Structure formats: C-alpha cells, structure tokens
Amino acid sequence: MLQYIIKRILLVIPVVILISFVVFYIIQLPPGDYVSSYSAKMSAAGDVMTQAEMDEMRPIWAWTVRYMSNILCG
C-alpha cells in the first residue's frame, strides 16, 4: 500500500508541471503583451523602441522559468 501511495505522489509531480506549462502558454497566446503596451506608451511619449529592444524584453524561456519557480517555490 505504501508503494502505491509513493508511486501516485511521484506521478503527480510531472502532471502538475505539465499542466503549469500548458496554462502558462495559453495565457501567453492572446495578442498583445506587456512589451507591446510599453512600446505603445513610449511611442505616445515620443520615444521609439526598436524591434531588437522589444525582442530582448520578451525571452519566453525566462518567463517560463520565473513562472514555474513562483509556482514551485511559492
């Protein structure tokens, strides 16, 4: 019985991680993000952001790591 409980607990870990990744990417799917909004505000103020600067602000892997660490570490 103890082996069954341990096995189930160990199987929950990858499922929770997978669900977290799926939810994160679904949240990121809609058009428009923080960088687009920030760029629009800067353009309205007279500043111009290049595409390279915008791409530097959007590293999806960094968002994923930060999102997952917040979930796992609280």
Gaussian input, Z-matrix of N, CA and C with variables (Angstrom, degrees):
# hf/3-21g

backbone

0 1
 N
 C     1     B1
 C     2     B2     1     A1
 N     3     B3     2     A2     1     D1
 C     4     B4     3     A3     2     D2
 C     5     B5     4     A4     3     D3
 N     6     B6     5     A5     4     D4
 C     7     B7     6     A6     5     D5
 C     8     B8     7     A7     6     D6
 N     9     B9     8     A8     7     D7
 C    10    B10     9     A9     8     D8
 C    11    B11    10    A10     9     D9
 N    12    B12    11    A11    10    D10
 C    13    B13    12    A12    11    D11
 C    14    B14    13    A13    12    D12
 N    15    B15    14    A14    13    D13
 C    16    B16    15    A15    14    D14
 C    17    B17    16    A16    15    D15
 N    18    B18    17    A17    16    D16
 C    19    B19    18    A18    17    D17
 C    20    B20    19    A19    18    D18
 N    21    B21    20    A20    19    D19
 C    22    B22    21    A21    20    D20
 C    23    B23    22    A22    21    D21
 N    24    B24    23    A23    22    D22
 C    25    B25    24    A24    23    D23
 C    26    B26    25    A25    24    D24
 N    27    B27    26    A26    25    D25
 C    28    B28    27    A27    26    D26
 C    29    B29    28    A28    27    D27
 N    30    B30    29    A29    28    D28
 C    31    B31    30    A30    29    D29
 C    32    B32    31    A31    30    D30
 N    33    B33    32    A32    31    D31
 C    34    B34    33    A33    32    D32
 C    35    B35    34    A34    33    D33
 N    36    B36    35    A35    34    D34
 C    37    B37    36    A36    35    D35
 C    38    B38    37    A37    36    D36
 N    39    B39    38    A38    37    D37
 C    40    B40    39    A39    38    D38
 C    41    B41    40    A40    39    D39
 N    42    B42    41    A41    40    D40
 C    43    B43    42    A42    41    D41
 C    44    B44    43    A43    42    D42
 N    45    B45    44    A44    43    D43
 C    46    B46    45    A45    44    D44
 C    47    B47    46    A46    45    D45
 N    48    B48    47    A47    46    D46
 C    49    B49    48    A48    47    D47
 C    50    B50    49    A49    48    D48
 N    51    B51    50    A50    49    D49
 C    52    B52    51    A51    50    D50
 C    53    B53    52    A52    51    D51
 N    54    B54    53    A53    52    D52
 C    55    B55    54    A54    53    D53
 C    56    B56    55    A55    54    D54
 N    57    B57    56    A56    55    D55
 C    58    B58    57    A57    56    D56
 C    59    B59    58    A58    57    D57
 N    60    B60    59    A59    58    D58
 C    61    B61    60    A60    59    D59
 C    62    B62    61    A61    60    D60
 N    63    B63    62    A62    61    D61
 C    64    B64    63    A63    62    D62
 C    65    B65    64    A64    63    D63
 N    66    B66    65    A65    64    D64
 C    67    B67    66    A66    65    D65
 C    68    B68    67    A67    66    D66
 N    69    B69    68    A68    67    D67
 C    70    B70    69    A69    68    D68
 C    71    B71    70    A70    69    D69
 N    72    B72    71    A71    70    D70
 C    73    B73    72    A72    71    D71
 C    74    B74    73    A73    72    D72
 N    75    B75    74    A74    73    D73
 C    76    B76    75    A75    74    D74
 C    77    B77    76    A76    75    D75
 N    78    B78    77    A77    76    D76
 C    79    B79    78    A78    77    D77
 C    80    B80    79    A79    78    D78
 N    81    B81    80    A80    79    D79
 C    82    B82    81    A81    80    D80
 C    83    B83    82    A82    81    D81
 N    84    B84    83    A83    82    D82
 C    85    B85    84    A84    83    D83
 C    86    B86    85    A85    84    D84
 N    87    B87    86    A86    85    D85
 C    88    B88    87    A87    86    D86
 C    89    B89    88    A88    87    D87
 N    90    B90    89    A89    88    D88
 C    91    B91    90    A90    89    D89
 C    92    B92    91    A91    90    D90
 N    93    B93    92    A92    91    D91
 C    94    B94    93    A93    92    D92
 C    95    B95    94    A94    93    D93
 N    96    B96    95    A95    94    D94
 C    97    B97    96    A96    95    D95
 C    98    B98    97    A97    96    D96
 N    99    B99    98    A98    97    D97
 C   100   B100    99    A99    98    D98
 C   101   B101   100   A100    99    D99
 N   102   B102   101   A101   100   D100
 C   103   B103   102   A102   101   D101
 C   104   B104   103   A103   102   D102
 N   105   B105   104   A104   103   D103
 C   106   B106   105   A105   104   D104
 C   107   B107   106   A106   105   D105
 N   108   B108   107   A107   106   D106
 C   109   B109   108   A108   107   D107
 C   110   B110   109   A109   108   D108
 N   111   B111   110   A110   109   D109
 C   112   B112   111   A111   110   D110
 C   113   B113   112   A112   111   D111
 N   114   B114   113   A113   112   D112
 C   115   B115   114   A114   113   D113
 C   116   B116   115   A115   114   D114
 N   117   B117   116   A116   115   D115
 C   118   B118   117   A117   116   D116
 C   119   B119   118   A118   117   D117
 N   120   B120   119   A119   118   D118
 C   121   B121   120   A120   119   D119
 C   122   B122   121   A121   120   D120
 N   123   B123   122   A122   121   D121
 C   124   B124   123   A123   122   D122
 C   125   B125   124   A124   123   D123
 N   126   B126   125   A125   124   D124
 C   127   B127   126   A126   125   D125
 C   128   B128   127   A127   126   D126
 N   129   B129   128   A128   127   D127
 C   130   B130   129   A129   128   D128
 C   131   B131   130   A130   129   D129
 N   132   B132   131   A131   130   D130
 C   133   B133   132   A132   131   D131
 C   134   B134   133   A133   132   D132
 N   135   B135   134   A134   133   D133
 C   136   B136   135   A135   134   D134
 C   137   B137   136   A136   135   D135
 N   138   B138   137   A137   136   D136
 C   139   B139   138   A138   137   D137
 C   140   B140   139   A139   138   D138
 N   141   B141   140   A140   139   D139
 C   142   B142   141   A141   140   D140
 C   143   B143   142   A142   141   D141
 N   144   B144   143   A143   142   D142
 C   145   B145   144   A144   143   D143
 C   146   B146   145   A145   144   D144
 N   147   B147   146   A146   145   D145
 C   148   B148   147   A147   146   D146
 C   149   B149   148   A148   147   D147
 N   150   B150   149   A149   148   D148
 C   151   B151   150   A150   149   D149
 C   152   B152   151   A151   150   D150
 N   153   B153   152   A152   151   D151
 C   154   B154   153   A153   152   D152
 C   155   B155   154   A154   153   D153
 N   156   B156   155   A155   154   D154
 C   157   B157   156   A156   155   D155
 C   158   B158   157   A157   156   D156
 N   159   B159   158   A158   157   D157
 C   160   B160   159   A159   158   D158
 C   161   B161   160   A160   159   D159
 N   162   B162   161   A161   160   D160
 C   163   B163   162   A162   161   D161
 C   164   B164   163   A163   162   D162
 N   165   B165   164   A164   163   D163
 C   166   B166   165   A165   164   D164
 C   167   B167   166   A166   165   D165
 N   168   B168   167   A167   166   D166
 C   169   B169   168   A168   167   D167
 C   170   B170   169   A169   168   D168
 N   171   B171   170   A170   169   D169
 C   172   B172   171   A171   170   D170
 C   173   B173   172   A172   171   D171
 N   174   B174   173   A173   172   D172
 C   175   B175   174   A174   173   D173
 C   176   B176   175   A175   174   D174
 N   177   B177   176   A176   175   D175
 C   178   B178   177   A177   176   D176
 C   179   B179   178   A178   177   D177
 N   180   B180   179   A179   178   D178
 C   181   B181   180   A180   179   D179
 C   182   B182   181   A181   180   D180
 N   183   B183   182   A182   181   D181
 C   184   B184   183   A183   182   D182
 C   185   B185   184   A184   183   D183
 N   186   B186   185   A185   184   D184
 C   187   B187   186   A186   185   D185
 C   188   B188   187   A187   186   D186
 N   189   B189   188   A188   187   D187
 C   190   B190   189   A189   188   D188
 C   191   B191   190   A190   189   D189
 N   192   B192   191   A191   190   D190
 C   193   B193   192   A192   191   D191
 C   194   B194   193   A193   192   D192
 N   195   B195   194   A194   193   D193
 C   196   B196   195   A195   194   D194
 C   197   B197   196   A196   195   D195
 N   198   B198   197   A197   196   D196
 C   199   B199   198   A198   197   D197
 C   200   B200   199   A199   198   D198
 N   201   B201   200   A200   199   D199
 C   202   B202   201   A201   200   D200
 C   203   B203   202   A202   201   D201
 N   204   B204   203   A203   202   D202
 C   205   B205   204   A204   203   D203
 C   206   B206   205   A205   204   D204
 N   207   B207   206   A206   205   D205
 C   208   B208   207   A207   206   D206
 C   209   B209   208   A208   207   D207
 N   210   B210   209   A209   208   D208
 C   211   B211   210   A210   209   D209
 C   212   B212   211   A211   210   D210
 N   213   B213   212   A212   211   D211
 C   214   B214   213   A213   212   D212
 C   215   B215   214   A214   213   D213
 N   216   B216   215   A215   214   D214
 C   217   B217   216   A216   215   D215
 C   218   B218   217   A217   216   D216
 N   219   B219   218   A218   217   D217
 C   220   B220   219   A219   218   D218
 C   221   B221   220   A220   219   D219

   B1=1.4536
   B2=1.5295
   B3=1.3277
   B4=1.4613
   B5=1.5324
   B6=1.3381
   B7=1.4651
   B8=1.5264
   B9=1.3053
   B10=1.4661
   B11=1.5275
   B12=1.3075
   B13=1.4706
   B14=1.5213
   B15=1.3234
   B16=1.4681
   B17=1.5256
   B18=1.3282
   B19=1.4638
   B20=1.5267
   B21=1.3109
   B22=1.4663
   B23=1.5314
   B24=1.3049
   B25=1.4728
   B26=1.5213
   B27=1.3243
   B28=1.4625
   B29=1.5293
   B30=1.3171
   B31=1.4649
   B32=1.5286
   B33=1.3154
   B34=1.4618
   B35=1.5282
   B36=1.3177
   B37=1.4689
   B38=1.5273
   B39=1.3462
   B40=1.4705
   B41=1.5276
   B42=1.3144
   B43=1.4658
   B44=1.5254
   B45=1.3153
   B46=1.4670
   B47=1.5232
   B48=1.3255
   B49=1.4701
   B50=1.5272
   B51=1.3196
   B52=1.4667
   B53=1.5274
   B54=1.3040
   B55=1.4701
   B56=1.5222
   B57=1.3170
   B58=1.4641
   B59=1.5187
   B60=1.3511
   B61=1.4606
   B62=1.5182
   B63=1.3133
   B64=1.4614
   B65=1.5216
   B66=1.3196
   B67=1.4663
   B68=1.5244
   B69=1.3298
   B70=1.4647
   B71=1.5258
   B72=1.3253
   B73=1.4570
   B74=1.5249
   B75=1.3050
   B76=1.4643
   B77=1.5245
   B78=1.3187
   B79=1.4686
   B80=1.5284
   B81=1.3226
   B82=1.4611
   B83=1.5244
   B84=1.3286
   B85=1.4634
   B86=1.5312
   B87=1.3182
   B88=1.4619
   B89=1.5261
   B90=1.3176
   B91=1.4609
   B92=1.5237
   B93=1.2936
   B94=1.4593
   B95=1.5163
   B96=1.2909
   B97=1.4485
   B98=1.5183
   B99=1.3004
   B100=1.4588
   B101=1.5223
   B102=1.3188
   B103=1.4617
   B104=1.5338
   B105=1.3301
   B106=1.4639
   B107=1.5245
   B108=1.3242
   B109=1.4638
   B110=1.5169
   B111=1.3299
   B112=1.4622
   B113=1.5271
   B114=1.3298
   B115=1.4620
   B116=1.5322
   B117=1.3289
   B118=1.4657
   B119=1.5252
   B120=1.3296
   B121=1.4707
   B122=1.5263
   B123=1.3346
   B124=1.4700
   B125=1.5228
   B126=1.3288
   B127=1.4658
   B128=1.5261
   B129=1.3245
   B130=1.4622
   B131=1.5176
   B132=1.3337
   B133=1.4627
   B134=1.5218
   B135=1.3378
   B136=1.4531
   B137=1.5203
   B138=1.3202
   B139=1.4657
   B140=1.5215
   B141=1.3209
   B142=1.4578
   B143=1.5272
   B144=1.3326
   B145=1.4612
   B146=1.5235
   B147=1.3185
   B148=1.4576
   B149=1.5285
   B150=1.3140
   B151=1.4642
   B152=1.5269
   B153=1.3297
   B154=1.4720
   B155=1.5308
   B156=1.3257
   B157=1.4724
   B158=1.5231
   B159=1.3182
   B160=1.4604
   B161=1.5320
   B162=1.3371
   B163=1.4605
   B164=1.5238
   B165=1.3283
   B166=1.4636
   B167=1.5225
   B168=1.3129
   B169=1.4624
   B170=1.5232
   B171=1.3343
   B172=1.4625
   B173=1.5271
   B174=1.3086
   B175=1.4711
   B176=1.5266
   B177=1.3142
   B178=1.4669
   B179=1.5152
   B180=1.3232
   B181=1.4633
   B182=1.5220
   B183=1.3294
   B184=1.4762
   B185=1.5233
   B186=1.3317
   B187=1.4664
   B188=1.5169
   B189=1.3387
   B190=1.4576
   B191=1.5250
   B192=1.3240
   B193=1.4680
   B194=1.5136
   B195=1.3258
   B196=1.4751
   B197=1.5279
   B198=1.3204
   B199=1.4656
   B200=1.5279
   B201=1.3155
   B202=1.4584
   B203=1.5339
   B204=1.3178
   B205=1.4646
   B206=1.5305
   B207=1.3236
   B208=1.4605
   B209=1.5219
   B210=1.3249
   B211=1.4597
   B212=1.5283
   B213=1.3249
   B214=1.4509
   B215=1.5287
   B216=1.3227
   B217=1.4738
   B218=1.5192
   B219=1.2923
   B220=1.4634
   B221=1.4247
   A1=111.04
   A2=116.89
   A3=121.26
   A4=110.67
   A5=116.46
   A6=119.95
   A7=110.96
   A8=116.87
   A9=121.40
   A10=110.57
   A11=117.42
   A12=121.98
   A13=110.25
   A14=116.72
   A15=120.41
   A16=110.42
   A17=116.90
   A18=120.95
   A19=110.93
   A20=117.49
   A21=121.34
   A22=111.28
   A23=116.90
   A24=120.14
   A25=110.30
   A26=116.87
   A27=120.23
   A28=112.25
   A29=117.62
   A30=120.51
   A31=111.99
   A32=117.54
   A33=121.18
   A34=110.82
   A35=117.75
   A36=121.49
   A37=111.87
   A38=120.43
   A39=117.80
   A40=113.37
   A41=117.43
   A42=120.19
   A43=110.01
   A44=117.63
   A45=121.23
   A46=110.32
   A47=116.97
   A48=120.27
   A49=110.46
   A50=117.73
   A51=121.13
   A52=111.53
   A53=117.00
   A54=120.63
   A55=110.29
   A56=117.51
   A57=120.69
   A58=111.50
   A59=117.12
   A60=120.23
   A61=111.47
   A62=117.20
   A63=121.01
   A64=110.77
   A65=117.30
   A66=120.88
   A67=110.35
   A68=117.03
   A69=120.79
   A70=110.68
   A71=118.03
   A72=119.96
   A73=112.37
   A74=118.47
   A75=120.27
   A76=109.85
   A77=116.73
   A78=120.44
   A79=110.15
   A80=117.81
   A81=122.01
   A82=113.32
   A83=119.22
   A84=121.93
   A85=115.61
   A86=120.35
   A87=118.22
   A88=112.32
   A89=116.21
   A90=118.67
   A91=110.81
   A92=113.79
   A93=119.44
   A94=110.01
   A95=114.69
   A96=120.51
   A97=107.95
   A98=115.68
   A99=119.97
   A100=111.11
   A101=117.44
   A102=121.12
   A103=110.41
   A104=118.11
   A105=120.79
   A106=110.83
   A107=116.06
   A108=120.14
   A109=110.93
   A110=116.04
   A111=121.17
   A112=110.81
   A113=116.12
   A114=120.93
   A115=110.72
   A116=117.06
   A117=120.77
   A118=111.04
   A119=116.68
   A120=119.97
   A121=110.83
   A122=116.59
   A123=119.58
   A124=110.74
   A125=116.90
   A126=120.17
   A127=110.38
   A128=116.68
   A129=120.51
   A130=110.83
   A131=116.91
   A132=120.70
   A133=111.81
   A134=117.30
   A135=120.61
   A136=114.14
   A137=118.02
   A138=121.03
   A139=109.19
   A140=115.56
   A141=120.12
   A142=109.07
   A143=115.64
   A144=120.49
   A145=108.84
   A146=116.64
   A147=119.83
   A148=109.14
   A149=115.21
   A150=120.00
   A151=110.45
   A152=116.55
   A153=120.11
   A154=110.80
   A155=116.68
   A156=119.92
   A157=110.75
   A158=116.04
   A159=119.40
   A160=111.02
   A161=116.77
   A162=120.35
   A163=111.67
   A164=116.92
   A165=120.48
   A166=111.45
   A167=116.58
   A168=120.44
   A169=111.95
   A170=118.24
   A171=121.93
   A172=114.30
   A173=120.85
   A174=118.06
   A175=110.12
   A176=117.39
   A177=122.32
   A178=111.11
   A179=117.84
   A180=119.34
   A181=110.46
   A182=117.59
   A183=120.10
   A184=110.24
   A185=117.25
   A186=120.15
   A187=110.36
   A188=115.81
   A189=120.11
   A190=110.79
   A191=116.89
   A192=120.38
   A193=110.87
   A194=117.10
   A195=120.65
   A196=110.59
   A197=116.58
   A198=121.30
   A199=110.65
   A200=116.43
   A201=120.74
   A202=111.24
   A203=117.35
   A204=119.07
   A205=110.65
   A206=117.28
   A207=119.38
   A208=111.67
   A209=117.05
   A210=120.46
   A211=110.19
   A212=116.23
   A213=120.13
   A214=113.03
   A215=116.99
   A216=120.21
   A217=112.40
   A218=116.64
   A219=119.69
   A220=110.87
   D1=-41.20
   D2=179.73
   D3=-63.38
   D4=-38.48
   D5=178.28
   D6=-63.87
   D7=-38.08
   D8=178.49
   D9=-63.29
   D10=-43.94
   D11=-179.74
   D12=-65.17
   D13=-44.36
   D14=179.05
   D15=-63.20
   D16=-42.34
   D17=178.68
   D18=-60.85
   D19=-43.86
   D20=-179.91
   D21=-65.90
   D22=-40.29
   D23=178.42
   D24=-64.02
   D25=-41.51
   D26=179.02
   D27=-68.68
   D28=-28.89
   D29=177.39
   D30=-76.07
   D31=-24.16
   D32=-179.92
   D33=-69.28
   D34=-34.38
   D35=-175.56
   D36=-58.49
   D37=-54.24
   D38=179.43
   D39=-65.12
   D40=-30.99
   D41=179.29
   D42=-66.03
   D43=-43.90
   D44=179.29
   D45=-64.32
   D46=-41.59
   D47=178.44
   D48=-64.09
   D49=-44.09
   D50=178.81
   D51=-62.39
   D52=-44.91
   D53=178.71
   D54=-62.68
   D55=-39.29
   D56=178.67
   D57=-62.51
   D58=-42.75
   D59=177.10
   D60=-62.63
   D61=-44.36
   D62=-179.80
   D63=-61.58
   D64=-45.84
   D65=179.31
   D66=-62.57
   D67=-42.81
   D68=179.48
   D69=-58.72
   D70=-47.73
   D71=-177.99
   D72=-70.79
   D73=-30.85
   D74=174.95
   D75=-65.93
   D76=-39.28
   D77=177.92
   D78=-64.12
   D79=-34.01
   D80=-177.68
   D81=-81.22
   D82=-10.46
   D83=-174.56
   D84=-67.27
   D85=-41.84
   D86=-176.11
   D87=-59.65
   D88=147.10
   D89=179.69
   D90=-66.74
   D91=151.35
   D92=179.97
   D93=85.33
   D94=126.81
   D95=178.38
   D96=-140.06
   D97=-171.48
   D98=-178.33
   D99=-61.04
   D100=-41.08
   D101=-177.10
   D102=-64.25
   D103=-40.97
   D104=178.46
   D105=-63.46
   D106=-43.92
   D107=179.03
   D108=-63.73
   D109=-43.49
   D110=-179.95
   D111=-63.66
   D112=-41.29
   D113=178.77
   D114=-63.86
   D115=-40.81
   D116=178.73
   D117=-64.50
   D118=-40.89
   D119=177.57
   D120=-64.34
   D121=-40.38
   D122=178.94
   D123=-66.62
   D124=-38.67
   D125=178.83
   D126=-64.49
   D127=-39.03
   D128=178.39
   D129=-65.99
   D130=-29.21
   D131=179.63
   D132=-85.66
   D133=-6.72
   D134=177.46
   D135=103.76
   D136=-4.89
   D137=177.11
   D138=-90.18
   D139=152.21
   D140=-179.49
   D141=-121.40
   D142=132.25
   D143=174.81
   D144=-104.21
   D145=134.91
   D146=175.93
   D147=-80.66
   D148=164.30
   D149=178.75
   D150=-63.45
   D151=-35.83
   D152=179.30
   D153=-63.20
   D154=-41.08
   D155=177.76
   D156=-64.57
   D157=-39.82
   D158=178.80
   D159=-66.23
   D160=-39.27
   D161=179.30
   D162=-66.39
   D163=-33.83
   D164=177.75
   D165=-65.91
   D166=-29.23
   D167=-178.81
   D168=-83.29
   D169=-5.38
   D170=-174.86
   D171=-117.95
   D172=44.73
   D173=178.44
   D174=-75.61
   D175=104.68
   D176=-174.91
   D177=-61.20
   D178=-34.02
   D179=179.81
   D180=-66.24
   D181=-36.28
   D182=179.02
   D183=-67.86
   D184=-39.71
   D185=177.22
   D186=-63.27
   D187=-41.06
   D188=-179.53
   D189=-63.38
   D190=-45.45
   D191=179.71
   D192=-63.18
   D193=-43.94
   D194=179.65
   D195=-64.51
   D196=-41.86
   D197=179.32
   D198=-62.53
   D199=-47.05
   D200=-178.72
   D201=-67.22
   D202=-39.36
   D203=179.88
   D204=-66.94
   D205=-34.94
   D206=176.40
   D207=-66.70
   D208=-34.95
   D209=178.76
   D210=-71.53
   D211=-46.69
   D212=-173.95
   D213=-76.41
   D214=-35.05
   D215=-175.45
   D216=-99.15
   D217=-9.45
   D218=177.26
   D219=89.06

